[in-house]
Amino acid sequence: MREMIFERVDGAPFLFDAGQWVNLVLPLPEGDVRRAYSIASAPSSTPRFELAVTRVSGGPGSEYLHGLEVGAAVHAIGPHGLFTRAPLDPAPALFIATGTGITPLRSMLHAALQAGSEAPMWILFGARFEEDILYRQEFTELSRGSDRIRYDVTLSQGAASWSGRRGYVQEHVPGLLEELSARSPGAPPHLYICGLERMVSAVRQLARGTLGVDRKRVHVERYD
């Protein structure tokens, strides 16, 4: 993964809501192509915003971005998207992500912290291998000693040395949701789910079906 910071060339603030995304217009040999990336940073009323780009072998868009030099310019269109969370939303939040689906949730988390939110915010991140865990140190430090932030990782193909959760994220959602609900009686948690379609659909069906979560409290964004 490459963490990239972009800044408007005109110096004007880049205004967006936590959870939104931008389209980058990339000048590839076969012509301009658009690639959508969720914004990884919190709104700051500055010209800057951050993206996280995973390099995909043979993927012309990601390979182009990984090859960009500092100071290069690209055309961006946006922001776009309705997968957002108000920074001072008092409802508890269970953030569920795989891969770079964690980026809009990171934006939501930091926006809430900057606004002084007191809402519980729990993160459940799924990956195949330990080396695929994104923002691991950052989330670990944010959750350490906090009574509001909790960070859980589950690996579907973790090595024998892995001592954390195992399996797919949907296997751990019921237990975490039950814990979070018990902690905040009278304030039902909202679920924010982001990643590839297979995971997103599985967790959404679980939440709205077996777990009986109201559809208004299930928010999703798919990457494929």
N, C-alpha and C positions, 0 to 999 in steps of 0.2 A: 504494500500500500504506500502511496505517496500522498503526504499531506501538503496541500497547495494553498497559498494565500493569494487572493486576487484583490486588486484595488482599482476603482474607477479612475480612468485617465483624466477625467474632468474635475476630480477632487470632490464631487458632490456626494452626499451620504447615500449609501446603498440601503434602501429601506425594504424590509421584508418581515414576515412573521415567522416565528420559530416553527420549523417543520417544512417550510417551503423549499422549492428547488429552482434551478436555473437551467436553461438550455445553452450549451456552448456550441458555437458554430465553428467547426474545425476545417481548415483548408487542406484537405487531403488530395493526393494526386488525382483521384477519380472525381474530384469536385467537392464542394462544401457539404459537410454532413453535420447533423445536429445530434448531440448527445446530452441526455438529461442527468443532472447530478444534484442530489439533495445537499443543502447548505449545512455544514457541520458546526458552524459557529453560531453563537447567540446574536440577535440583533444588537447593534451597538451605536447606531446613528453615525457611523464613520463610513468612509468610502470602501472599507475592507470587508471581505467575507472569506470563509475557508471551505475547501472541498477536500474530500478524501477519495482518491482514485486507485482502485485495485488494477494492477496490470494483468490483462488477459492475453495469453499467448495467441497471436494471430488476430487480436482485436485492434483494428486500425485506430479507433478513437483513443483507447487507453494507452496504446503504444506511442501515439503522437503526444499525448499529455505528459507521459513519463519522460519523453525526450525534450520537453520544453526547457529552455534556459531561463535563468532568472532575468526578469526584465522584458520577456516576450509578451506580446499582446494578443488577446483573442477576443472575439466578439461574443457577448453574452446577452441572452434575451430572458427577461423575467424580472421579478420572481413570479412563480406560478404555484398553484396547489392549494388544496383545502385541508390537507392533513396537518393541522395546526393545534396548538394548545396555548391558551392564554397564560402568561407567566404567573399571574396571581390566582389562577384557578385553584380553589381550596380543596377540590376533590382529590383523594389519593390516586396515584397513577402507577400502573404496572406496565413498564416499557418492555416489549418483547421483540427481539431482533436477531437476525442472522446476517453475517457478512457486513457489507457497507450499509445495510439497513439500519445500523446503529447511528448513522450520521444525523438524520433529522431528530432522533431521540436525544442525542447529545446536545443539539441546539435547544431543544425544549428544556432539558435539565439545567443547562447553564443560564438560560433566560429566566427560569424560575428562581435559581439561586441569586442571580444578580438583582432580581426584584424583591428579594427578601421573603419568598414564599415559605410557609410553614407546612405545606402539604407533604405527606409521605410520598416518596418517589422510589420505586424499586425497579431494578434493571435485571432482566433475564436475557443473557446473550448466549446464542448457540453457535458452535463451530465444529468442524471435523477434528482438527488437530490443535494442540496447544499453541503452535506458532501462528495460528489463524486468528487468535484473539486480538481484536482491535481495541485500542485505547485502554489496555489492561491496567497499566500503572496509574493512569489518570483516575479511572473509576475506582480502583482499589483505594487510592488516597482519599478520594471524596467520601467514600463510605466508611473509612476507618474512624471509629469513635462517634459516628453520626447516629442519631436516633431517628432520622428521617430518610436517609439514603441507604439502600441495601443493594448489593451487587452480587449476582450469582451467574456463574458460567457453567454450561453443560457441553460436553464434548461427545460427539457421536462415534469418534474413532480415537479416543484418547489412549495414550500409551499406558503401560502398566504402572508407571510412576505417577500418573495423574490421580490426585486424591479428591478432586471435586466431583460435581454431579456428572452423570453420564446419560447418554440417550438424547433424543430430540427434545426441543423446547416444550412441545405440547404435552410431554409426559410430566413436566414439572409445573405447568400452569395451574392445575387444580389446587395443589397444596399451597402454592404461594398466594393464590387469590384468596383462599380460605384464611390464611394467616393475616393477610392485609385487611380483609374485611372485618375480621375479629378485632383488629387493632383500632379500627375506625368505625364503630357501630353508628349507624345513622348517616354515614357518608359513604355510599357505595363507590368502590374504585372504578376508574375508567381504564380500559385496556388500549394501549397504543402499539400496534403490530406492524412491523416493517421488515421486508425481506423478499425472497423469491415467492412466486405465486403458490407453490405447493405448500410451503410452511404457513403462509398467511391464511390460505383457505382452510387448512387443517385447524389452526388455532381459532379462527373466527367461527367455524362450525362447532368446535368444542365449546367455546364460550357461549354462543347463542343457543346451542342445543342442550347438551348434557349439563352445563353449568348454569343455564338459565339467566345469563347476563342480558339486560335490556340492550337492544340494538343501538340505542342512542349512546351507550357507554362503550361501544366497540368501534375503534377508529383504525383504519387500515390503509396501507400504502404498499403497492406491489412494484417490483423492479423488473418484471418480465411479463 
